[in-house]
Amino acid sequence: MTQGYSDEQVVAAAAAFAAGDVAYDETAPVRLPEPPETEPMVPMGIRVPTTLAARIREAAKKAGVPYSQLIREWAEVGLTELDDDRAVPLSVLRRAIAHAAQTGHAA
């Protein structure tokens, strides 16, 4: 099965395309897929108290991002503070500043 379509639906779509029965609307808005990760991700398990986990999930919810992404961004900002020459994406810094402003704490 491809992207939620059955094999029969894919075959029927291919046949319709080959027969010229497919109409295109080039003015229709298109939602492009998210760009692939530029670097492979490695899972890391960490243990945190339940209260801290709840705070992290709430911060991620407020930021509108998955909590794992928020933790990655916080790790990047923290590591950047240790290494003056390391670059960090502007979006990460903006989110860290916004979080600090919302909570009154440093990210």
C-alpha positions as CSV (number, residue, x, y, z in Angstrom):
1,M,0.0,0.0,0.0
2,T,1.3,3.4,-1.0
3,Q,0.5,6.5,1.1
4,G,-2.9,5.1,2.2
5,Y,-3.9,3.9,-1.3
6,S,-4.6,0.3,-2.1
7,D,-2.8,-1.5,-4.9
8,E,-6.0,-1.5,-6.9
9,Q,-6.3,2.3,-6.5
10,V,-2.7,2.9,-7.6
11,V,-3.2,0.6,-10.7
12,A,-6.4,2.4,-11.6
13,A,-4.8,5.8,-11.2
14,A,-1.8,4.7,-13.4
15,A,-4.3,3.4,-16.1
16,A,-6.2,6.7,-16.0
17,F,-3.0,8.6,-16.4
18,A,-1.9,6.4,-19.3
19,A,-5.2,6.9,-21.0
20,G,-5.1,10.7,-20.7
21,D,-8.1,10.8,-18.4
22,V,-6.3,12.8,-15.7
23,A,-7.0,16.6,-15.5
24,Y,-4.5,18.9,-13.9
25,D,-5.2,22.2,-12.1
26,E,-1.9,24.0,-12.1
27,T,-3.4,26.9,-10.1
28,A,-4.4,24.6,-7.2
29,P,-2.5,25.3,-4.0
30,V,0.1,22.6,-3.2
31,R,1.3,21.6,0.2
32,L,4.9,20.4,-0.1
33,P,6.2,17.7,2.2
34,E,8.5,18.6,5.0
35,P,12.1,18.6,4.0
36,P,13.9,15.4,5.1
37,E,16.2,15.6,8.1
38,T,19.6,16.7,7.0
39,E,21.3,14.4,9.4
40,P,20.2,11.0,10.7
41,M,18.6,11.1,14.1
42,V,19.8,8.9,17.0
43,P,17.3,8.0,19.8
44,M,18.5,8.9,23.3
45,G,16.6,7.8,26.3
46,I,16.7,10.1,29.3
47,R,15.0,9.8,32.6
48,V,13.3,12.9,34.1
49,P,10.9,13.3,37.0
50,T,7.2,13.3,36.1
51,T,6.8,16.9,37.0
52,L,9.7,17.9,34.7
53,A,8.2,15.8,31.9
54,A,4.9,17.6,32.3
55,R,6.6,21.0,32.2
56,I,8.5,20.0,29.0
57,R,5.4,18.7,27.3
58,E,3.5,21.9,28.2
59,A,6.3,24.1,26.9
60,A,6.3,22.2,23.7
61,K,2.6,22.5,23.4
62,K,2.8,26.3,23.9
63,A,5.6,26.4,21.3
64,G,3.6,24.3,18.8
65,V,6.3,21.7,18.4
66,P,6.9,18.1,19.4
67,Y,8.5,17.8,22.8
68,S,11.5,15.9,21.3
69,Q,12.1,18.8,18.9
70,L,12.0,21.3,21.8
71,I,14.5,19.2,23.8
72,R,16.8,19.0,20.8
73,E,16.7,22.8,20.4
74,W,17.4,23.3,24.1
75,A,20.3,21.0,23.9
76,E,21.7,22.9,20.9
77,V,21.3,26.2,22.7
78,G,23.0,24.8,25.8
79,L,25.9,23.3,23.9
80,T,26.3,26.5,22.0
81,E,26.9,28.3,25.3
82,L,29.8,26.0,26.0
83,D,31.4,26.5,22.6
84,D,31.6,30.1,21.4
85,D,32.4,29.1,17.8
86,R,29.4,26.8,17.3
87,A,26.5,28.1,15.1
88,V,22.9,27.5,16.1
89,P,19.9,28.1,13.8
90,L,18.1,31.4,14.3
91,S,14.8,29.6,14.7
92,V,16.2,27.7,17.7
93,L,17.3,31.0,19.3
94,R,14.0,32.7,18.7
95,R,12.1,29.8,20.3
96,A,14.5,29.9,23.3
97,I,13.9,33.6,23.7
98,A,10.2,33.2,23.4
99,H,10.1,30.4,25.9
100,A,12.2,32.5,28.3
101,A,9.9,35.4,27.9
102,Q,6.8,33.3,28.5
103,T,8.1,31.5,31.6
104,G,10.5,34.1,33.0
105,H,13.3,31.5,33.0
106,A,16.3,31.0,30.8
107,A,15.8,28.2,28.2
